[in-house]
Amino acid sequence: MANPLTLFVPIKQDFISQAAAQLAYNNFVSSVQAGLDESGIVHYARVALIPNASGEGTYAILLITTFDGPMNPYLAFFWKNPSTQAAFSGIAKIALNPPSPPVTDLTGFENFINENNLNVSASPGVNSDLYQAYPQTVREIVK
């Protein structure tokens, strides 16, 4: 069964944070493609920048993925990847409410992602907020 992640991270409103968010958006696919391909479990991944109500600048980063299996093993795979850790560190630096204490291990990474995931199910293993048209895993599809 596929699972969703909708990571919602409001960001600081200073010039450096705004520019970093735009850079992350502009380079998202090229910077994550190799790692996502290697994982063999990610169906889709994208980043969206949520604009401020004024229409100027970015209010938040939204990372949306659909993947096979449970959340924490998915996160463990990416925590072990130095590029993913660097990307996460970049998001943490521009977050309006950065992780406290700073993330230094897998548990902290899991906690931050899970706390900012808009797709939190009341019943683990049951995703009432994700429509799935097919039952195959990524590995079954790309065979």
DSSP file with accessible surface (Angstrom, degrees, kcal/mol):
  #  RESIDUE AA STRUCTURE BP1 BP2  ACC     N-H-->O    O-->H-N    N-H-->O    O-->H-N    TCO  KAPPA ALPHA  PHI   PSI    X-CA   Y-CA   Z-CA
    1    1 A M              0   0  133      0, 0.0    68,-1.5     0, 0.0     2,-0.1   0.000 360.0 360.0 360.0 134.1    0.0    0.0    0.0
    2    2 A A  E     -A   68   0A   4     66,-0.2    66,-0.2   134,-0.1   125,-0.1  -0.460 360.0-155.9 -77.8 153.3    1.3    3.5   -0.9
    3    3 A N  E     -A   67   0A  23     64,-3.3    64,-2.6    -2,-0.1     2,-0.3  -0.961   7.7-129.8-130.4 150.1    1.5    6.2    1.7
    4    4 A P  E     -A   66   0A  10      0, 0.0     2,-0.4     0, 0.0    62,-0.2  -0.681  12.8-169.0-100.6 151.8    1.5   10.0    1.5
    5    5 A L  E     +A   65   0A   3     60,-2.4    60,-2.6    -2,-0.3     2,-0.4  -0.981   6.3 177.2-132.4 125.6    3.7   12.6    3.0
    6    6 A T  E     -A   64   0A  25     -2,-0.4   112,-3.1    58,-0.2     2,-0.6  -0.839  13.9-166.8-126.4  90.3    2.7   16.2    2.8
    7    7 A L  E     -AB  63 117A   6     56,-3.0    56,-2.4    -2,-0.4     2,-0.6  -0.720   2.4-169.1 -85.3 117.1    5.5   18.1    4.6
    8    8 A F  E     +A   62   0A  54    108,-2.6    54,-0.2    -2,-0.6    -2,-0.0  -0.935  10.0 172.3-112.4 114.4    4.4   21.6    5.4
    9    9 A V  E     -A   61   0A   4     52,-2.7    52,-2.5    -2,-0.6    -2,-0.0  -0.899  22.0-148.2-128.4 102.1    7.2   24.0    6.6
   10   10 A P  E     -A   60   0A  20      0, 0.0    86,-2.9     0, 0.0    87,-0.5  -0.410  26.4-147.2 -61.1 143.3    6.5   27.7    7.0
   11   11 A I  B     -D   95   0B   1     48,-2.5    84,-0.2    84,-0.3    83,-0.1  -0.773  16.6 -90.7-118.5 163.1    9.7   29.6    6.4
   12   12 A K        -     0   0   75     82,-2.9    46,-0.1    -2,-0.3    -1,-0.1  -0.249  30.5-132.9 -63.9 157.3   11.4   32.8    7.6
   13   13 A Q        +     0   0  100      4,-0.1    -1,-0.1    44,-0.1     2,-0.1   0.301  66.0 114.4-101.8  12.7   10.6   36.0    5.6
   14   14 A D  S  > S-     0   0   69     80,-0.1     4,-2.3     1,-0.1     5,-0.2  -0.347  79.2-107.6 -80.8 163.8   14.1   37.3    5.2
   15   15 A F  H  > S+     0   0  172      1,-0.2     4,-2.6     2,-0.2     5,-0.2   0.895 116.2  51.8 -58.8 -43.9   15.8   37.6    1.8
   16   16 A I  H  > S+     0   0  130      1,-0.2     4,-2.4     2,-0.2    -1,-0.2   0.927 112.0  45.7 -63.7 -44.0   18.2   34.7    2.4
   17   17 A S  H  > S+     0   0    5      2,-0.2     4,-2.2     1,-0.2    -1,-0.2   0.907 113.3  49.8 -66.4 -41.1   15.4   32.2    3.4
   18   18 A Q  H  X S+     0   0   32     -4,-2.3     4,-2.1     2,-0.2    -2,-0.2   0.929 112.6  46.9 -63.4 -43.6   13.2   33.3    0.5
   19   19 A A  H  X S+     0   0   46     -4,-2.6     4,-2.5    -5,-0.2    -2,-0.2   0.895 110.8  52.5 -66.1 -39.2   16.0   32.9   -2.0
   20   20 A A  H  X S+     0   0   38     -4,-2.4     4,-2.5    -5,-0.2    -1,-0.2   0.897 108.4  50.7 -64.3 -39.8   16.9   29.5   -0.5
   21   21 A A  H  X S+     0   0    0     -4,-2.2     4,-2.3     2,-0.2    -1,-0.2   0.928 111.2  47.9 -63.1 -44.2   13.3   28.3   -0.9
   22   22 A Q  H  X S+     0   0   80     -4,-2.1     4,-2.9     2,-0.2    -2,-0.2   0.917 111.7  50.2 -64.5 -40.5   13.2   29.4   -4.5
   23   23 A L  H  X S+     0   0  106     -4,-2.5     4,-1.9     2,-0.2    -2,-0.2   0.920 109.6  50.8 -63.7 -42.8   16.6   27.7   -5.2
   24   24 A A  H  < S+     0   0   47     -4,-2.5     4,-0.5     1,-0.2    -1,-0.2   0.918 112.9  46.9 -61.0 -41.6   15.3   24.4   -3.6
   25   25 A Y  H >< S+     0   0  114     -4,-2.3     3,-1.0     1,-0.2     4,-0.3   0.943 111.6  50.0 -64.0 -48.5   12.2   24.6   -5.8
   26   26 A N  H 3< S+     0   0   98     -4,-2.9    -1,-0.2     1,-0.2    -2,-0.2   0.807 121.4  33.6 -61.9 -32.6   14.1   25.3   -9.0
   27   27 A N  T 3X S+     0   0   70     -4,-1.9     4,-2.2    -5,-0.2    -1,-0.2   0.251  84.9 112.0-108.3  11.0   16.6   22.4   -8.4
   28   28 A F  H <> S+     0   0   28     -3,-1.0     4,-1.6    -4,-0.5     5,-0.3   0.939  78.8  41.0 -55.8 -58.2   14.3   19.9   -6.7
   29   29 A V  H >> S+     0   0   94     -4,-0.3     4,-2.2     1,-0.2     3,-0.5   0.947 117.4  47.1 -61.3 -47.2   14.0   17.2   -9.4
   30   30 A S  H 34 S+     0   0   90      1,-0.2     4,-0.4    -4,-0.2    -1,-0.2   0.850 114.1  48.7 -65.3 -30.1   17.7   17.3  -10.4
   31   31 A S  H 3< S+     0   0   79     -4,-2.2    -1,-0.2     1,-0.2     4,-0.2   0.730 122.0  30.8 -83.3 -19.7   18.8   17.2   -6.8
   32   32 A V  H <X S+     0   0   36     -4,-1.6     4,-2.7    -3,-0.5     5,-0.3   0.587  91.2  91.8-112.5 -12.3   16.6   14.3   -5.7
   33   33 A Q  H  X S+     0   0  103     -4,-2.2     4,-2.9    -5,-0.3     5,-0.2   0.902  87.7  47.8 -55.7 -48.2   16.2   12.1   -8.7
   34   34 A A  H  > S+     0   0   79     -4,-0.4     4,-2.4     1,-0.2    -1,-0.2   0.933 115.4  45.1 -61.2 -45.9   19.2    9.8   -8.1
   35   35 A G  H  > S+     0   0   13      2,-0.2     4,-1.9    -4,-0.2    -1,-0.2   0.904 114.3  47.9 -65.7 -40.0   18.3    9.2   -4.5
   36   36 A L  H  X S+     0   0   32     -4,-2.7     4,-1.2     2,-0.2     6,-0.5   0.915 112.2  49.5 -68.4 -40.2   14.6    8.6   -5.2
   37   37 A D  H  < S+     0   0  110     -4,-2.9     3,-0.4    -5,-0.3    -2,-0.2   0.922 110.7  51.0 -61.3 -43.2   15.5    6.2   -8.1
   38   38 A E  H  < S+     0   0  132     -4,-2.4    -1,-0.2    -5,-0.2    -2,-0.2   0.863 102.1  61.2 -63.2 -34.6   17.8    4.3   -5.7
   39   39 A S  H  < S-     0   0    4     -4,-1.9    -1,-0.2    -5,-0.2    -2,-0.2   0.865  83.8-158.7 -61.9 -37.8   15.1    4.0   -3.1
   40   40 A G  S  < S+     0   0   14     -4,-1.2    99,-0.6    -3,-0.4    -1,-0.1   0.655  72.9  79.5  67.3  14.8   12.9    2.0   -5.4
   41   41 A I        +     0   0   29     -5,-0.4    27,-2.2    97,-0.2     2,-0.6   0.472  61.0  98.9-128.8  -5.3    9.8    3.0   -3.3
   42   42 A V  E     +C   67   0A  19     -6,-0.5    25,-0.3    25,-0.2     3,-0.1  -0.774  38.4 178.8 -96.3 119.8    8.9    6.5   -4.3
   43   43 A H  E    S-     0   0A  28     23,-2.6     2,-0.3    -2,-0.6    -1,-0.2   0.917  71.7  -3.0 -77.2 -51.3    6.0    6.8   -6.8
   44   44 A Y  E     +C   66   0A 148     22,-1.3    22,-2.2     2,-0.0     2,-0.3  -0.991  59.3 179.6-144.5 149.1    5.9   10.6   -6.9
   45   45 A A  E     +C   65   0A  28     -2,-0.3     2,-0.3    20,-0.2    20,-0.2  -0.972  12.6 155.7-151.1 137.6    7.7   13.6   -5.3
   46   46 A R  E     -C   64   0A 155     18,-2.2    18,-3.0    -2,-0.3     2,-0.4  -0.985  28.1-137.5-156.0 161.2    7.3   17.3   -5.8
   47   47 A V  E     -C   63   0A  22     -2,-0.3     2,-0.4    16,-0.2    16,-0.2  -0.963  16.7-173.2-121.4 139.7    7.8   20.6   -4.1
   48   48 A A  E     -C   62   0A  27     14,-2.6    14,-2.8    -2,-0.4     2,-0.6  -0.979  18.5-138.7-128.2 145.0    5.5   23.5   -4.1
   49   49 A L  E     -C   61   0A  35     -2,-0.4    12,-0.2    12,-0.2    -2,-0.0  -0.925  16.2-144.0-102.5 123.2    6.1   27.0   -2.7
   50   50 A I  E     -C   60   0A  54     10,-3.0     9,-3.4    -2,-0.6    10,-1.5  -0.781  22.3-132.9 -87.4 118.5    3.0   28.4   -0.9
   51   51 A P  E     -C   58   0A  85      0, 0.0     7,-0.3     0, 0.0     6,-0.1  -0.324  19.7-103.6 -72.7 154.5    2.8   32.1   -1.5
   52   52 A N    >   -     0   0   27      5,-1.8     3,-2.1     4,-0.1     5,-0.1  -0.343  36.1-107.9 -65.2 156.2    2.3   34.7    1.1
   53   53 A A  T 3  S+     0   0  117      1,-0.3    -1,-0.1     2,-0.1     0, 0.0   0.820 120.6  61.1 -58.6 -29.0   -1.3   36.2    1.3
   54   54 A S  T 3  S-     0   0   92      2,-0.2    -1,-0.3     1,-0.1     3,-0.1   0.651 112.5-120.7 -71.6 -15.0    0.2   39.4   -0.2
   55   55 A G  S <  S+     0   0   58     -3,-2.1     2,-0.5     1,-0.2    -2,-0.1   0.355  82.1 107.8  88.2  -6.2    1.3   37.5   -3.3
   56   56 A E  S    S-     0   0  154     -5,-0.1    -2,-0.2     2,-0.0    -1,-0.2  -0.922  76.5 -12.9-109.7 126.4    4.9   38.5   -2.6
   57   57 A G  S    S-     0   0   40     -2,-0.5    -5,-1.8    -3,-0.1     2,-0.5  -0.098  88.5 -62.3  80.9 179.8    7.4   35.9   -1.4
   58   58 A T  E     - C   0  51A  12     -7,-0.3   -47,-0.1   -46,-0.1     3,-0.1  -0.902  29.4-172.7-112.0 131.2    6.9   32.4    0.0
   59   59 A Y  E    S-     0   0A 101     -9,-3.4   -48,-2.5    -2,-0.5     2,-0.3   0.847  71.3  -7.0 -83.5 -42.4    5.0   31.5    3.1
   60   60 A A  E     -AC  10  50A   0    -10,-1.5   -10,-3.0   -50,-0.3     2,-0.4  -0.989  57.9-120.1-154.5 158.4    5.9   27.8    3.2
   61   61 A I  E     -AC   9  49A   8    -52,-2.5   -52,-2.7    -2,-0.3     2,-0.5  -0.879  25.4-162.2 -99.5 137.1    7.6   24.9    1.5
   62   62 A L  E     -AC   8  48A  26    -14,-2.8   -14,-2.6    -2,-0.4     2,-0.5  -0.979   3.6-169.1-123.8 114.8    5.4   21.9    0.7
   63   63 A L  E     -AC   7  47A  35    -56,-2.4   -56,-3.0    -2,-0.5     2,-0.5  -0.935   8.5-171.3-104.2 122.4    7.0   18.6    0.0
   64   64 A I  E     +AC   6  46A  32    -18,-3.0   -18,-2.2    -2,-0.5     2,-0.3  -0.967  11.9 162.4-120.8 120.8    4.6   16.0   -1.4
   65   65 A T  E     -AC   5  45A   4    -60,-2.6   -60,-2.4    -2,-0.5     2,-0.4  -0.959  25.9-156.0-134.4 155.8    5.6   12.4   -1.9
   66   66 A T  E     +AC   4  44A  29    -22,-2.2   -23,-2.6    -2,-0.3   -22,-1.3  -0.999  29.9 165.9-128.5 128.2    3.8    9.1   -2.3
   67   67 A F  E     -AC   3  42A   1    -64,-2.6   -64,-3.3    -2,-0.4     2,-0.3  -0.921  36.2-102.3-143.2 162.9    5.8    6.0   -1.3
   68   68 A D  E    S+A    2   0A  18    -27,-2.2   -66,-0.2    -2,-0.3    69,-0.0  -0.682  79.4   9.4 -89.2 140.2    5.5    2.3   -0.6
   69   69 A G  S    S-     0   0   28    -68,-1.5    -2,-0.1    -2,-0.3   -66,-0.1  -0.204 100.7 -29.3  90.8-178.8    5.6    1.0    3.0
   70   70 A P     >  -     0   0   84      0, 0.0     4,-1.3     0, 0.0   -67,-0.1  -0.274  58.5-113.1 -74.8 160.8    5.4    2.7    6.4
   71   71 A M  H  > S+     0   0   31      1,-0.2     4,-2.6     2,-0.2     5,-0.2   0.919 105.3  51.4 -61.3 -54.6    6.7    6.2    7.1
   72   72 A N  H  > S+     0   0   65      1,-0.2     4,-2.6     2,-0.2    -1,-0.2   0.894 109.2  48.8 -65.4 -37.8    9.6    5.6    9.4
   73   73 A P  H  > S+     0   0   80      0, 0.0     4,-1.9     0, 0.0    -1,-0.2   0.899 111.7  52.8 -63.6 -34.6   11.5    3.0    7.3
   74   74 A Y  H  X S+     0   0   11     -4,-1.3     4,-1.4     1,-0.2    -2,-0.2   0.945 111.4  45.5 -60.3 -47.5   11.0    5.5    4.4
   75   75 A L  H  X S+     0   0    5     -4,-2.6     4,-2.5     1,-0.2    -1,-0.2   0.882 107.7  57.9 -66.2 -36.7   12.5    8.2    6.4
   76   76 A A  H  X S+     0   0   16     -4,-2.6     4,-1.7     1,-0.2    -1,-0.2   0.905 102.6  54.7 -60.8 -42.2   15.4    6.0    7.6
   77   77 A F  H  < S+     0   0   59     -4,-1.9     4,-0.3     1,-0.2    -1,-0.2   0.935 113.4  41.4 -56.4 -45.9   16.4    5.4    4.0
   78   78 A F  H >< S+     0   0   13     -4,-1.4     3,-1.0     1,-0.2     7,-0.3   0.823 107.4  60.3 -76.8 -29.5   16.7    9.1    3.3
   79   79 A W  H 3< S+     0   0   38     -4,-2.5    -1,-0.2     1,-0.2    -2,-0.2   0.879 101.1  56.5 -63.5 -33.7   18.4    9.9    6.6
   80   80 A K  T 3< S+     0   0  160     -4,-1.7    -1,-0.2    -5,-0.2    -2,-0.2   0.645  90.3  88.2 -73.0 -12.5   21.2    7.6    5.6
   81   81 A N    <>  -     0   0   27     -3,-1.0     4,-2.3    -4,-0.3     3,-0.3  -0.777  69.8-150.3 -92.4 119.7   21.8    9.6    2.4
   82   82 A P  H  > S+     0   0  102      0, 0.0     4,-2.3     0, 0.0     5,-0.2   0.857  97.2  54.5 -58.1 -34.8   24.2   12.6    2.9
   83   83 A S  H  > S+     0   0   84      2,-0.2     4,-2.4     1,-0.2     5,-0.2   0.904 108.9  47.9 -66.4 -39.6   22.5   14.6    0.1
   84   84 A T  H  > S+     0   0   35     -3,-0.3     4,-3.0    -6,-0.2     5,-0.2   0.914 110.2  51.9 -66.9 -41.6   19.1   14.2    1.9
   85   85 A Q  H  X S+     0   0   74     -4,-2.3     4,-2.6    -7,-0.3    -2,-0.2   0.911 110.4  49.1 -60.1 -40.9   20.6   15.2    5.2
   86   86 A A  H  X S+     0   0   64     -4,-2.3     4,-2.1     2,-0.2    -2,-0.2   0.916 111.9  48.3 -64.6 -42.4   22.1   18.3    3.5
   87   87 A A  H  X S+     0   0   58     -4,-2.4     4,-2.1     2,-0.2    -2,-0.2   0.926 112.6  48.4 -63.4 -43.8   18.7   19.2    1.9
   88   88 A F  H  X S+     0   0   17     -4,-3.0     4,-3.0     1,-0.2     5,-0.2   0.921 108.8  53.7 -62.1 -42.5   16.9   18.7    5.3
   89   89 A S  H  X S+     0   0   49     -4,-2.6     4,-2.1    -5,-0.2    -1,-0.2   0.905 107.6  52.0 -58.8 -39.5   19.5   20.9    7.0
   90   90 A G  H  X S+     0   0   33     -4,-2.1     4,-1.2     2,-0.2    -1,-0.2   0.916 111.0  46.2 -63.4 -42.0   18.8   23.6    4.4
   91   91 A I  H  X S+     0   0   36     -4,-2.1     4,-1.2     1,-0.2     3,-0.5   0.924 110.9  52.8 -65.9 -42.9   15.0   23.4    5.1
   92   92 A A  H  < S+     0   0   16     -4,-3.0     3,-0.3     1,-0.2    -1,-0.2   0.880 105.8  55.3 -60.7 -36.4   15.7   23.4    8.9
   93   93 A K  H  < S+     0   0  144     -4,-2.1    -1,-0.2     1,-0.2    -2,-0.2   0.813 115.0  37.3 -67.5 -31.2   17.8   26.6    8.6
   94   94 A I  H  < S+     0   0   13     -4,-1.2   -82,-2.9    -3,-0.5    -1,-0.2   0.509  88.8 119.4-100.1  -2.6   15.0   28.5    6.8
   95   95 A A  B  <  -D   11   0B   1     -4,-1.2   -84,-0.3    -3,-0.3   -35,-0.1  -0.342  64.1-138.5 -63.3 137.7   12.1   27.1    8.8
   96   96 A L  S    S+     0   0   86    -86,-2.9   -85,-0.2     1,-0.3    -1,-0.1   0.890 105.8  29.0 -61.1 -40.1   10.1   29.6   10.7
   97   97 A N  S    S-     0   0  122    -87,-0.5    -1,-0.3   -85,-0.0     3,-0.1  -0.764  91.5-162.5-120.6  82.8   10.0   27.1   13.6
   98   98 A P        -     0   0   64      0, 0.0    -5,-0.1     0, 0.0    -6,-0.1  -0.197  36.4 -80.1 -65.2 158.2   13.2   25.1   13.3
   99   99 A P        -     0   0   23      0, 0.0     4,-0.1     0, 0.0    10,-0.0  -0.337  51.8-126.6 -59.5 137.2   13.5   21.7   15.0
  100  100 A S  S    S+     0   0  118      2,-0.1     3,-0.0    -3,-0.1    -3,-0.0  -0.976  96.9  28.5-135.3 118.0   14.4   22.2   18.7
  101  101 A P  S    S-     0   0  105      0, 0.0    -1,-0.1     0, 0.0     3,-0.1   0.610 115.9-101.6 -69.4 165.6   16.7   20.7   19.7
  102  102 A P        -     0   0  100      0, 0.0     2,-0.4     0, 0.0    -2,-0.1  -0.209  42.6 -99.3 -55.9 147.1   18.5   20.7   16.3
  103  103 A V        +     0   0   30      1,-0.2     3,-0.1    -4,-0.1   -11,-0.0  -0.563  55.8 151.9 -74.5 125.2   18.2   17.4   14.4
  104  104 A T        +     0   0  116     -2,-0.4     2,-0.3     1,-0.1    -1,-0.2   0.345  60.6  32.5-130.5  -2.0   21.3   15.2   14.8
  105  105 A D  S  > S-     0   0   78      1,-0.1     4,-2.1     0, 0.0     5,-0.2  -0.922  87.9 -92.5-150.5 173.1   20.0   11.7   14.5
  106  106 A L  H  > S+     0   0   52     -2,-0.3     4,-3.1     1,-0.2     5,-0.2   0.895 119.8  55.0 -58.3 -42.3   17.3    9.6   12.8
  107  107 A T  H  > S+     0   0   79      1,-0.2     4,-2.7     2,-0.2    -1,-0.2   0.927 108.9  47.4 -60.9 -43.7   14.8   10.0   15.7
  108  108 A G  H  > S+     0   0   18      2,-0.2     4,-2.4     1,-0.2    -1,-0.2   0.898 112.6  50.0 -63.5 -39.4   15.0   13.8   15.5
  109  109 A F  H  X S+     0   0    9     -4,-2.1     4,-2.5     2,-0.2     5,-0.3   0.950 112.0  47.3 -62.7 -48.8   14.5   13.6   11.7
  110  110 A E  H  X S+     0   0   29     -4,-3.1     4,-3.0     1,-0.2     5,-0.3   0.921 112.0  51.0 -58.6 -44.6   11.5   11.3   12.1
  111  111 A N  H  X S+     0   0   79     -4,-2.7     4,-2.4    -5,-0.2    -1,-0.2   0.924 111.1  46.9 -61.1 -46.3   10.0   13.5   14.8
  112  112 A F  H  X S+     0   0    6     -4,-2.4     4,-1.2     2,-0.2    -1,-0.2   0.944 116.0  44.3 -62.7 -46.7   10.4   16.7   12.7
  113  113 A I  H >< S+     0   0    7     -4,-2.5     3,-0.6     1,-0.2     4,-0.4   0.952 115.8  46.7 -63.6 -48.6    8.9   15.2    9.5
  114  114 A N  H >< S+     0   0   50     -4,-3.0     3,-0.8    -5,-0.3    -1,-0.2   0.878 110.7  52.7 -63.8 -35.3    6.1   13.4   11.4
  115  115 A E  H 3< S+     0   0  146     -4,-2.4    -1,-0.2    -5,-0.3    -2,-0.2   0.754 116.0  40.3 -70.8 -23.7    5.2   16.6   13.3
  116  116 A N  T << S+     0   0   44     -4,-1.2  -108,-2.6    -3,-0.6     2,-0.6   0.258  87.8 112.6-109.6  11.2    5.0   18.6   10.1
  117  117 A N  B <   -B    7   0A  12     -3,-0.8     3,-0.3    -4,-0.4  -110,-0.2  -0.756  51.6-160.4 -86.8 122.2    3.2   16.0    8.0
  118  118 A L  S    S+     0   0  108   -112,-3.1     2,-0.5    -2,-0.6    -1,-0.1   0.596  82.7  71.9 -76.8 -11.0   -0.3   17.1    7.1
  119  119 A N        +     0   0   24   -113,-0.2     2,-0.7  -115,-0.1    -1,-0.2  -0.404  62.2 151.2-100.8  56.3   -1.2   13.4    6.3
  120  120 A V        -     0   0  101     -2,-0.5     2,-0.3    -3,-0.3  -115,-0.0  -0.781  34.2-147.8 -91.7 119.5   -1.3   12.1    9.8
  121  121 A S        -     0   0   36     -2,-0.7     6,-0.1     1,-0.1    -2,-0.0  -0.659  13.1-143.8 -87.5 140.2   -3.7    9.1   10.1
  122  122 A A  S    S+     0   0  105     -2,-0.3    -1,-0.1     1,-0.2     5,-0.1   0.771  97.6  48.8 -69.6 -24.6   -5.6    8.5   13.3
  123  123 A S  S >  S-     0   0   65      3,-0.4     3,-2.3    -3,-0.0    -1,-0.2  -0.942  94.7-126.4-119.6 106.6   -5.2    4.8   12.6
  124  124 A P  T 3  S+     0   0  125      0, 0.0     3,-0.1     0, 0.0    -2,-0.1  -0.240  96.3  20.8 -52.2 135.5   -1.6    3.7   11.7
  125  125 A G  T 3  S+     0   0   60      1,-0.2     2,-0.5    -4,-0.0     0, 0.0   0.372 103.3 100.7  87.2  -5.8   -1.6    1.8    8.4
  126  126 A V    <   -     0   0   80     -3,-2.3     2,-0.8     3,-0.0    -3,-0.4  -0.957  50.5-171.3-116.8 117.5   -4.9    3.3    7.2
  127  127 A N    >   +     0   0   30     -2,-0.5     3,-0.8     1,-0.1  -125,-0.0  -0.827  15.3 165.5-110.9  93.7   -4.7    6.2    4.8
  128  128 A S  T 3  S+     0   0  114     -2,-0.8    -1,-0.1     1,-0.2    -7,-0.0   0.554  74.9  58.9 -83.1  -5.4   -8.2    7.7    4.4
  129  129 A D  T 3  S+     0   0   74     -3,-0.1     2,-0.4     1,-0.1    -1,-0.2   0.150  91.8  76.0-110.8  19.4   -6.7   10.7    2.7
  130  130 A L    <   -     0   0   48     -3,-0.8     2,-0.4  -128,-0.1    -3,-0.1  -0.963  63.1-152.7-133.8 117.7   -5.0    9.1   -0.3
  131  131 A Y        -     0   0  194     -2,-0.4     2,-0.4     2,-0.0    -3,-0.0  -0.733  14.7-167.9 -82.1 135.3   -6.7    7.7   -3.4
  132  132 A Q        -     0   0   60     -2,-0.4    -2,-0.0     1,-0.1     0, 0.0  -0.979  14.2-172.1-129.5 120.2   -4.8    4.9   -5.0
  133  133 A A  S    S+     0   0   68     -2,-0.4    -1,-0.1     1,-0.1    -2,-0.0   0.644  73.7  32.1 -85.8 -16.5   -5.8    3.7   -8.5
  134  134 A Y        -     0   0   70      2,-0.1    -1,-0.1     1,-0.1     0, 0.0  -0.984  63.7-143.0-142.4 150.8   -3.5    0.7   -8.6
  135  135 A P        +     0   0  103      0, 0.0    -1,-0.1     0, 0.0     2,-0.0   0.533  63.0 113.2 -93.1  -4.8   -2.1   -1.8   -5.9
  136  136 A Q        -     0   0   82      1,-0.1     2,-0.1     4,-0.1    -2,-0.1  -0.339  60.8-130.3 -73.1 149.5    1.4   -2.3   -7.4
  137  137 A T     >  -     0   0   41      1,-0.1     4,-2.1    -2,-0.0     5,-0.2  -0.400  31.9-102.5 -83.1 169.9    4.6   -1.1   -5.7
  138  138 A V  H  > S+     0   0   20      1,-0.2     4,-2.6     2,-0.2     5,-0.2   0.936 123.7  53.1 -59.0 -45.1    7.2    0.9   -7.5
  139  139 A R  H  > S+     0   0  149    -99,-0.6     4,-0.6     1,-0.2    -1,-0.2   0.887 109.2  48.7 -61.0 -37.7    9.4   -2.1   -7.8
  140  140 A E  H  4 S+     0   0   99      1,-0.2     3,-0.4     2,-0.2    -1,-0.2   0.885 112.4  49.2 -68.4 -36.1    6.5   -4.1   -9.4
  141  141 A I  H  < S+     0   0   87     -4,-2.1    -2,-0.2     1,-0.2    -1,-0.2   0.906 112.1  45.5 -71.0 -42.3    5.8   -1.3  -11.8
  142  142 A V  H  <        0   0  109     -4,-2.6    -1,-0.2    -5,-0.2    -2,-0.2   0.484 360.0 360.0 -85.6   0.0    9.3   -0.8  -13.1
  143  143 A K     <        0   0  207     -4,-0.6    -3,-0.1    -3,-0.4    -4,-0.0  -0.157 360.0 360.0 -53.2 360.0   10.1   -4.5  -13.5
